[in-house]
Amino acid sequence: MTQDLDLSNFWMPFTANRQYKAAPRLLVSAKGMYYTSHDGRRILDGTGGLWCVNAGHCRDEIVAAIQQAAATLDFAPTFQMGHPLVFEAATKLAQITPAGMDRIFFTNSGSEAVDTALKIALAYHRARGEGQRNRFIGRERGYHGVGFGGISVGGIATNRKAFSGALLPAVDHLQHTHNLEHNAFSRGQPAWGAHLADELERLVTLHYASTIAAVIVEPMAGSTGVLIPPQGYLERLRAICDKHGLVLIFDEVISGFGRLGSAFAAQKFGVMPDIMTLAKAVNNASVPMGAVAVRRAIHDTVVDAGPANAIEFFHGYTYSGHALAAAAACATLDLYKREGTFERAAAMSPAFEDAAHSLKGTRHVIDVRNLGLVAGVELAPREGKPGTRAYEAFIKCYEKGVLVRVTGDILAISPPLIVDAAQIARIFGTVGEVLGTVE
Ligand SMILES: Cc1ncc(COP(=O)(O)O)c(C=O)c1O
């Protein structure tokens, strides 16, 4: 199959294009926990696609909902118009977001959700008469997608480097919470590091609260290699934001929809943000969709600010709440509820944790960290060749029929939440076996 395929035109995202095209890996179909590769092998999905297929692949109910929507209403605008499915999707989503965070703005991706959330924070302060609050605080190693807003508040240096002259001007960053000296091989939330949140006080002193609009963090940082928040850290961030009137944004693009064993990380940690950014598993990744969940008070401040016949928020995408994406979201959210997907993730977490930590002592492994159904396995980097050891492990796992994710020298495991005990054992067993063969 690959010999007939021209690979040259597609400029692949976040990929070493030349390396990939020299030895392509194509996935041609998927069902449940498995992909099928172009060479006819079954690949166990240890990554839920890209941390997004929480209910497992090609679920019949979601497929049927998309098919029906496509045949009934291909597209209807949501600017000055509407269609029933988008309102229904917002209502279903608002039933699982934290209490009071029930106003939903739809986007097409996590990146768009982040930029939308940043704009909502600015619009909120302006509507309150504090338009000078236009600074954002992000965090080192944070990933908030690839829009200019997202890379500005994001803290992954490689994602910023080429664009550094064009980033948002008023942004500062907290330091990240990763610390192997204190927290290596923590099970669940590490004990050390709550005090790192106090740095927000320092930044407030430096910039003045009156210039800061919002703080954005991933409650569990996924893309940078699974950084679990230290015990008490998010609580402190919340308290400092309250003290100074800062909007707290949780980027739950990965941590949402049961990944940590609750609907959202906010409920898992018992810390409520003001705005949450969502995407990926909102509709099991079946049609591109993102969303921003906003506290009602923030929404009302913006929406009630002007006359009723004036547009309140000059922002939106042609495909905000696209009918197919909305249909898929309704079917997915129903499925999560009916099957108890989030509860199942919580129930499987102890077995997942044990399997992950069984890698302690395996060659090259310098840390294992986990929460819910996500784990990071950090490898010692090769001298002068960062990332190559984990990349080789990723390729070898794939050759053995298990898909994991690689970021730097960290392997990230985040299977669909329908994963069973035998599949968990196979994923971590394969990683362990492969590490025995990687130099
Ligand atoms: C926390 C977080 N925010 C934002 C994004 C960007 O989402 P998208 O790739 O859909 O734009 C991601 C993607 O992985 C993410 O993990």
The ligand as an SDF file (V2000), in Angstrom:
LIG
                    3D

 16 16  0  0  0  0  0  0  0  0999 V2000
   -3.0720   20.9940   27.2800 C   0  0  0  0  0  0  0  0  0  0  0  0
   -3.2470   21.2010   25.8140 C   0  0  0  0  0  0  0  0  0  0  0  0
   -3.7290   22.3630   25.3670 N   0  0  0  0  0  0  0  0  0  0  0  0
   -3.9150   22.5930   24.0690 C   0  0  0  0  0  0  0  0  0  0  0  0
   -3.6190   21.6280   23.1390 C   0  0  0  0  0  0  0  0  0  0  0  0
   -3.8030   21.9330   21.6880 C   0  0  0  0  0  0  0  0  0  0  0  0
   -4.8450   21.2070   21.1600 O   0  0  0  0  0  0  0  0  0  0  0  0
   -4.9660   21.0580   19.5680 P   0  0  0  0  0  0  0  0  0  0  0  0
   -3.8200   20.2120   19.1290 O   0  0  0  0  0  0  0  0  0  0  0  0
   -6.3150   20.4040   19.3970 O   0  0  0  0  0  0  0  0  0  0  0  0
   -4.9370   22.4220   18.9940 O   0  0  0  0  0  0  0  0  0  0  0  0
   -3.1290   20.3990   23.5450 C   0  0  0  0  0  0  0  0  0  0  0  0
   -2.7970   19.3420   22.5790 C   0  0  0  0  0  0  0  0  0  0  0  0
   -2.2350   18.3340   22.8930 O   0  0  0  0  0  0  0  0  0  0  0  0
   -2.9140   20.1850   24.9310 C   0  0  0  0  0  0  0  0  0  0  0  0
   -2.4150   19.0330   25.3730 O   0  0  0  0  0  0  0  0  0  0  0  0
  1  2  1  0
  2  3  1  0
  2 15  2  0
  3  4  2  0
  4  5  1  0
  5  6  1  0
  5 12  2  0
  6  7  1  0
  7  8  1  0
  8  9  2  0
  8 10  1  0
  8 11  1  0
 12 13  1  0
 12 15  1  0
 13 14  2  0
 15 16  1  0
M  END
$$$$
